Amino acid sequence: IYDNLQSVFQNLFEWMAEQLKETLCLDYEDLRMDAEVLPGNASSLVYPFLSLVINLNVATLAHRDKQDKSLCVVLAVGEFDGGELCLYEPGLALG
């Protein structure tokens, strides 16, 4: 699964990292410092982030991911009917 994710999304993840580096450079640097000291010289598929969560066919109540260091990225892939992605802090509802 890891190899498949890497082959399919590697260019997209790299592009997202570049966008983050250009637009939120302080947050990027903060995330990068942790990603570059992973044990065993490991590397992150979603550098500079440390983790990737994949939700399939999920609907949730409002919640906040409290374990995120400073920010996270949401990438919705697919065709969707009903519902919205609501981002409370910036006051956005994407549907």
N, C-alpha and C positions, 0 to 999 in steps of 0.2 A: 504494500500500500504506500509506504514511504517513497519508494522509487517511482511509482506511478505518479504520485503527487508532484514529485520533483520534476519529472519529465513533462508533465502537462502544464504546471503552473510556474516553473522556474523563471521564465521571462517576465511574467506578471509580477511575481514577488520581487524581482530585482527592480522593475520599474517602480513599484510601490515604495521600495526603500529609497530610490533616488528622489521621488517626489517628497517623501518625508524629510530627507536630508536637505532639500532645497527650501522647503516651506517652514519646517519646524526644526531647525538645525540644533537648537539646544536640547530638545527632547530626543532627537536622533542620537546625539552624542551621549546622552545619559543612558539610553537603551544599548547603544553600541558597546559601552564599557563592560556591561555584564555579558553580552553575547560573545565577546572576545576572550573571556576567561572561563569558558565552560570546561569542566573536568575532562581529562583525556584528550585534549585538543579537538573536542567535538565541535561541530559547526551546526548552526541553526538553519533549517530549511527556509525560515521566514525572517532571516536576519534583517534588521537588528532586534527583532522580537525573539523571545525565547521559546514561545509555544504557539501552537496552532490548534484550534478547536473546530471540529466539523460537526455541524448540527444538520441532520437529515429529517425533513418533514416535521419540523418543530414549531410549536406555538407556545409562548410563555407569557406569564403575567409580567408586569413591569418588574424589573430587577436591575441591580447594579453589580458589575463585576468588581468586587473589592480587592481582588488580588492583582489587578493590573498595576504596573509600576507608576506610569504617568499617563498613558493613553493606550488605546487599542484601535485596530482597524476592523471594520465590518465589510465583508465582501459577500454580497448576495448573488448567487449564481443560479439561474433557472428562470422559469416562467411561473408567476405567482398569481393566485386569485384571492382577493380579499385580504384584509389585514394590512398593517403598515409597520415599518420600522420607525419607532419613535425615539428620538434622541432628546432627552429632557433638557440638559444644560443649554444647548444652543437653540432649543425650541423648534426642532424640526420633526416633521412627520413625512416619511418617504413611503410612497405606496404605489 
